[in-house]
Amino acid sequence: MKRLVITLALAVVLLVALTAPAGASRAVWQPSTVATFAAGDYGAFAAGMAADSHGNLFGSLTTWGYYDESVDPSLWGSNIGQIWKVTPNGQKRLVSTKDLTPYGMLLGVAVDADDQVYVALAGGGEPPAIDSAVLKLGHDGKLTEVVKLPDGAFPNSLAFHNGRLYITDSIPGAVWRVELNGGAVTPEAPWLEDALLAGGDPATDPTMMGLGANGIAFRGDRAYVSVSDYGRIVRIAVRADGSPGAPEVFCERPELVTADGIAFDALGRLWVATNSGTTGGSPSGALYRLSSFGALCRIVDDPGWLNYPTMPVFGTTKKGDHTLYIANGAYWSGFGDGTAPDIQALPVGIAGLPLN
């Protein structure tokens, strides 16, 4: 009889665990602030982040320049790009600065197998005053162009897979792939361009931002790409010859609208940062986790410590490998909301999937 009671009690506990709200296994998802960055006079935006093998975080920051539609358009802009290095103990250091005048932005960051750091640069203007490209960070702090992309490209996120660099392009809805050879590479055509990766049209639907392919991460020989406007995760097989397989929808949910950076944990679950949450809170943002089958689990939704999160990155050292670092972009600081970009460290109890 005692055994039956115990069995029934365990069954009840299991049922509660299976039916509890997402994230309920932790009473509180409690982060700590690793680093905070100055917003400058007109706001700043932290868009990309990656970790090297020593646990150092490298983040991209764009400090917005003066912008006023009532003045001469030639005076608009004066954006400045920065690359920051944050050590595992939280010490931050500015390692590179680049003039992005007038409209340039530094976006996604990736680290290769040799701990070399790369950053995406989105140009702008008609004609563009600065080219869209991928830059490599030198030991002297200089940023050197290693990939030149055509006019109109909007390189957003970067990821390495089998030694090749993959670049999402948010405007046409595409992914570029290049093999770096020490010089500047100019790819002739995207590795893949597809309607599933395209964004919406703000002119016909005000709920759309015009942003398609955004974050990118690999699990085995499959690329996963977040599509911001549609809350969609697209899966693409990388064939043996390097060509892309037919893209397919892995998950599409309204909660994932504004999906940005993504990262896999060691169990093959995909962590997704969305720039906005669903509760209308401010500052805003959410974090979700997708099972290997695409089932959605809400981790936090507008918890108060997310502020336009752009990139989740797992720690790479033994001390920090169960920590998910989250870059808070603070995009609305450019519109005077009084906030500033930062990096949060969230204990998640699982290591990340090894990269490269």
C-alpha positions as CSV (number, residue, x, y, z in Angstrom):
1,M,0.0,0.0,0.0
2,K,2.8,2.4,0.9
3,R,4.5,1.7,-2.5
4,L,1.2,2.6,-4.3
5,V,0.9,5.8,-2.4
6,I,4.5,6.8,-3.2
7,T,3.9,5.9,-6.8
8,L,0.8,8.0,-7.0
9,A,2.6,10.9,-5.3
10,L,5.5,10.7,-7.8
11,A,2.9,10.6,-10.6
12,V,1.3,13.8,-9.3
13,V,4.7,15.5,-9.0
14,L,5.6,14.5,-12.6
15,L,2.2,15.7,-13.9
16,V,2.7,19.1,-12.2
17,A,6.2,19.4,-13.6
18,L,5.0,18.6,-17.1
19,T,2.0,21.0,-17.0
20,A,3.7,23.9,-15.1
21,P,4.2,27.2,-17.0
22,A,7.5,27.5,-19.0
23,G,10.3,28.5,-16.7
24,A,8.4,27.5,-13.6
25,S,11.1,25.0,-12.6
26,R,13.1,28.1,-11.5
27,A,11.3,30.3,-9.0
28,V,13.3,33.3,-10.4
29,W,15.6,33.6,-13.3
30,Q,18.1,35.9,-11.6
31,P,20.8,37.5,-13.8
32,S,23.7,39.7,-12.8
33,T,25.1,42.7,-14.7
34,V,28.5,42.0,-16.2
35,A,29.1,45.3,-17.9
36,T,27.3,48.5,-18.7
37,F,28.2,50.9,-21.6
38,A,27.6,54.6,-22.0
39,A,24.8,55.7,-24.2
40,G,26.5,58.9,-25.3
41,D,24.7,62.1,-26.1
42,Y,22.3,60.6,-28.6
43,G,22.0,56.9,-27.5
44,A,23.9,53.7,-28.4
45,F,23.0,50.3,-29.7
46,A,24.7,47.0,-28.8
47,A,24.0,44.6,-31.6
48,G,26.4,41.7,-31.6
49,M,28.4,39.6,-29.2
50,A,30.6,36.4,-29.3
51,A,32.9,34.6,-26.9
52,D,36.5,33.4,-27.6
53,S,37.9,30.2,-26.2
54,H,39.2,32.0,-23.1
55,G,35.8,33.2,-22.1
56,N,36.3,36.8,-23.3
57,L,33.2,38.5,-24.7
58,F,33.6,40.7,-27.7
59,G,30.6,43.1,-28.3
60,S,29.8,45.6,-31.0
61,L,28.4,49.0,-30.1
62,T,27.2,51.9,-32.3
63,T,26.9,55.3,-30.7
64,W,24.3,57.2,-32.6
65,G,25.3,60.6,-33.9
66,Y,23.3,63.8,-34.1
67,Y,20.2,63.4,-36.3
68,D,17.6,66.0,-37.1
69,E,15.3,66.0,-40.1
70,S,14.9,69.8,-39.9
71,V,18.6,70.4,-40.7
72,D,20.8,70.0,-43.8
73,P,20.8,66.2,-44.6
74,S,24.6,66.5,-45.1
75,L,24.9,67.0,-41.4
76,W,23.0,63.9,-40.4
77,G,24.7,61.0,-38.8
78,S,28.2,60.9,-37.3
79,N,27.8,57.4,-36.0
80,I,30.8,55.8,-34.2
81,G,31.4,52.1,-34.0
82,Q,33.2,50.4,-31.1
83,I,34.4,46.9,-30.3
84,W,34.5,46.1,-26.6
85,K,36.3,43.2,-24.9
86,V,34.9,42.0,-21.6
87,T,36.9,39.5,-19.6
88,P,35.3,36.7,-17.6
89,N,35.8,38.7,-14.4
90,G,33.9,41.6,-15.9
91,Q,36.7,44.0,-16.8
92,K,35.8,45.8,-20.0
93,R,38.2,47.5,-22.5
94,L,37.5,49.4,-25.7
95,V,39.7,47.6,-28.3
96,S,38.6,49.3,-31.5
97,T,36.8,52.4,-32.8
98,K,35.6,53.2,-36.3
99,D,34.0,56.2,-37.8
100,L,30.7,55.1,-39.4
101,T,29.6,58.5,-40.6
102,P,26.9,59.1,-41.5
103,Y,24.7,56.0,-41.3
104,G,26.8,53.0,-40.6
105,M,26.2,50.4,-37.9
106,L,28.2,47.6,-36.4
107,L,26.1,44.5,-36.0
108,G,26.9,40.7,-35.6
109,V,30.1,39.4,-34.1
110,A,31.8,36.0,-34.6
111,V,35.0,34.4,-33.4
112,D,36.7,31.8,-35.5
113,A,38.6,28.7,-34.4
114,D,41.8,30.7,-34.0
115,D,40.0,33.3,-31.8
116,Q,40.1,35.9,-34.5
117,V,37.2,38.4,-34.1
118,Y,34.9,39.5,-37.0
119,V,32.1,42.1,-37.1
120,A,29.4,42.9,-39.6
121,L,29.2,46.5,-40.9
122,A,25.9,47.7,-42.4
123,G,26.4,50.7,-44.5
124,G,23.8,53.2,-45.7
125,G,22.8,56.3,-47.6
126,E,21.9,56.9,-51.3
127,P,24.5,56.3,-52.7
128,P,26.0,54.6,-49.6
129,A,28.6,56.7,-47.9
130,I,30.0,53.5,-46.3
131,D,30.0,50.0,-47.7
132,S,28.3,47.0,-46.1
133,A,31.1,44.6,-45.2
134,V,32.6,42.2,-42.7
135,L,35.6,43.5,-40.8
136,K,38.4,41.6,-39.0
137,L,39.8,42.9,-35.8
138,G,43.5,43.0,-35.7
139,H,45.8,42.7,-32.7
140,D,46.5,46.4,-33.1
141,G,42.8,47.3,-32.8
142,K,42.5,48.1,-36.5
143,L,39.4,46.8,-38.4
144,T,40.2,45.5,-41.9
145,E,37.6,44.7,-44.5
146,V,37.7,41.0,-45.4
147,V,34.3,40.7,-47.1
148,K,32.7,43.4,-49.3
149,L,29.0,43.1,-49.9
150,P,26.9,44.8,-52.7
151,D,25.0,48.0,-52.2
152,G,21.7,47.4,-50.5
153,A,23.0,44.5,-48.4
154,F,22.3,44.6,-44.6
155,P,24.6,42.1,-43.0
156,N,23.2,41.3,-39.6
157,S,24.6,38.1,-37.9
158,L,27.7,36.0,-38.4
159,A,28.6,32.4,-37.8
160,F,31.4,30.0,-38.7
161,H,30.8,26.5,-39.8
162,N,33.5,24.1,-41.1
163,G,35.8,27.1,-41.6
164,R,33.5,29.1,-43.7
165,L,31.8,32.3,-42.7
166,Y,28.0,32.6,-43.0
167,I,26.4,36.1,-43.0
168,T,22.6,36.8,-42.8
169,D,21.2,39.6,-44.9
170,S,18.1,41.0,-43.4
171,I,16.8,43.1,-46.3
172,P,16.5,40.6,-49.2
173,G,16.2,37.7,-46.9
174,A,19.4,35.9,-47.7
175,V,22.5,34.1,-46.3
176,W,26.0,34.8,-47.8
177,R,28.8,32.3,-47.5
178,V,32.5,33.0,-48.0
179,E,35.8,31.3,-47.5
180,L,38.2,33.8,-46.1
181,N,41.6,33.7,-47.8
182,G,43.5,36.6,-46.1
183,G,42.3,39.3,-48.6
184,A,39.1,41.0,-49.3
185,V,36.4,38.6,-50.7
186,T,33.5,39.8,-52.8
187,P,30.9,37.1,-53.2
188,E,29.0,37.1,-56.4
189,A,25.6,35.8,-55.1
190,P,24.1,34.7,-51.8
191,W,24.5,31.2,-50.7
192,L,20.7,31.1,-50.3
193,E,18.0,33.7,-50.9
194,D,14.4,32.6,-50.2
195,A,11.0,33.9,-49.4
196,L,11.0,32.2,-46.0
197,L,13.9,34.4,-45.0
198,A,12.4,37.7,-46.3
199,G,10.9,40.3,-44.0
200,G,7.6,42.1,-44.3
201,D,6.8,45.3,-46.0
202,P,6.3,48.2,-43.5
203,A,4.6,50.2,-46.3
204,T,1.7,47.8,-46.5
205,D,1.8,46.4,-43.0
206,P,2.9,48.8,-40.2
207,T,3.5,45.9,-37.8
208,M,6.5,44.9,-40.0
209,M,10.0,46.3,-39.7
210,G,11.3,45.1,-43.0
211,L,13.7,42.7,-41.3
212,G,14.0,39.2,-42.4
213,A,17.0,36.8,-41.8
214,N,18.6,37.9,-38.6
215,G,20.3,35.5,-36.1
216,I,22.1,32.4,-37.3
217,A,23.4,29.3,-35.5
218,F,24.5,25.8,-36.5
219,R,23.6,22.4,-35.1
220,G,25.5,19.7,-37.0
221,D,25.2,20.3,-40.7
222,R,22.1,22.4,-40.4
223,A,21.8,26.2,-40.2
224,Y,19.1,27.8,-38.2
225,V,18.1,31.4,-39.0
226,S,15.7,33.6,-37.2
227,V,13.3,35.8,-39.3
228,S,12.4,38.8,-37.2
229,D,9.1,40.0,-38.8
230,Y,7.4,36.7,-38.8
231,G,8.7,35.1,-35.5
232,R,10.0,32.3,-37.7
233,I,13.0,29.9,-37.3
234,V,14.1,28.5,-40.6
235,R,16.2,25.3,-40.9
236,I,18.6,24.8,-43.8
237,A,20.6,21.7,-44.4
238,V,24.2,22.1,-45.6
239,R,24.7,19.4,-48.2
240,A,28.0,17.5,-48.6
241,D,29.0,19.7,-51.6
242,G,28.3,22.8,-49.5
243,S,25.1,23.8,-51.3
244,P,22.0,24.6,-49.3
245,G,19.1,22.2,-49.0
246,A,15.5,23.4,-49.3
247,P,14.7,25.7,-46.4
248,E,12.0,24.6,-44.0
249,V,10.1,26.2,-41.1
250,F,11.3,24.8,-37.9
251,C,9.1,26.9,-35.7
252,E,6.9,29.9,-36.3
253,R,5.1,31.6,-33.3
254,P,3.7,35.1,-32.6
255,E,5.8,35.2,-29.4
256,L,9.0,35.0,-31.5
257,V,8.2,38.2,-33.6
258,T,11.3,40.4,-33.3
259,A,13.5,37.3,-32.9
260,D,17.1,38.3,-33.1
261,G,20.2,36.4,-31.9
262,I,20.1,32.6,-31.3
263,A,22.4,30.0,-29.7
264,F,22.3,26.3,-29.1
265,D,22.9,24.5,-25.8
266,A,24.6,21.2,-25.4
267,L,21.3,19.3,-25.6
268,G,20.5,20.8,-29.0
269,R,17.9,23.3,-27.7
270,L,17.8,26.7,-29.3
271,W,17.8,29.8,-27.2
272,V,16.1,32.8,-28.9
273,A,16.3,36.5,-27.8
274,T,13.4,38.7,-29.0
275,N,13.8,42.5,-29.0
276,S,10.3,42.9,-27.4
277,G,8.2,41.0,-25.0
278,T,4.5,40.4,-25.1
279,T,3.3,42.2,-21.9
280,G,3.9,45.8,-22.9
281,G,6.5,46.3,-20.2
282,S,9.3,48.7,-20.4
283,P,12.2,48.1,-20.9
284,S,11.1,45.2,-23.1
285,G,12.4,41.9,-24.3
286,A,12.0,38.1,-23.9
287,L,14.0,34.9,-24.0
288,Y,12.7,31.6,-25.3
289,R,14.0,28.1,-25.7
290,L,13.0,25.7,-28.4
291,S,13.3,21.9,-28.0
292,S,15.0,19.9,-30.7
293,F,11.5,19.3,-32.1
294,G,10.6,23.0,-32.1
295,A,8.4,23.1,-29.0
296,L,8.5,26.5,-27.4
297,C,9.4,27.2,-23.8
298,R,9.1,30.7,-22.4
299,I,12.1,31.5,-20.1
300,V,11.3,35.2,-19.3
301,D,8.9,37.7,-20.9
302,D,9.5,41.4,-20.1
303,P,11.2,40.6,-16.8
304,G,12.5,44.2,-16.4
305,W,16.2,43.3,-16.9
306,L,15.9,42.7,-20.6
307,N,16.2,45.9,-22.8
308,Y,15.9,45.1,-26.5
309,P,18.1,41.9,-26.2
310,T,20.0,41.2,-29.3
311,M,22.3,38.2,-28.7
312,P,22.6,35.3,-26.3
313,V,26.1,33.7,-25.9
314,F,27.1,30.7,-23.8
315,G,30.2,31.0,-21.7
316,T,33.2,29.0,-23.0
317,T,35.2,28.3,-19.9
318,K,34.6,25.7,-17.2
319,K,33.7,28.4,-14.7
320,G,31.2,30.1,-17.0
321,D,30.0,27.4,-19.4
322,H,26.6,27.1,-17.6
323,T,26.0,30.8,-18.0
324,L,24.1,32.5,-20.8
325,Y,25.4,36.0,-21.5
326,I,22.8,38.3,-23.1
327,A,23.6,41.6,-24.8
328,N,20.9,44.2,-24.1
329,G,20.9,46.4,-27.2
330,A,19.0,49.4,-25.6
331,Y,18.0,50.4,-29.1
332,W,15.5,53.0,-27.8
333,S,18.2,54.8,-26.0
334,G,18.6,56.6,-29.4
335,F,15.1,58.0,-28.9
336,G,15.7,59.3,-25.4
337,D,14.4,56.6,-23.1
338,G,17.3,57.1,-20.7
339,T,18.7,53.6,-20.8
340,A,22.1,52.2,-21.9
341,P,23.3,49.0,-23.4
342,D,24.6,46.3,-21.0
343,I,25.5,42.6,-20.7
344,Q,23.6,40.3,-18.4
345,A,24.8,36.9,-17.1
346,L,22.1,34.4,-16.6
347,P,22.8,31.0,-14.9
348,V,20.9,28.4,-17.0
349,G,22.3,25.1,-15.8
350,I,23.5,23.9,-19.2
351,A,26.6,24.4,-21.4
352,G,26.4,25.7,-24.9
353,L,27.0,23.7,-28.0
354,P,30.6,24.0,-29.1
355,L,31.1,26.5,-32.0
356,N,33.1,26.4,-35.2
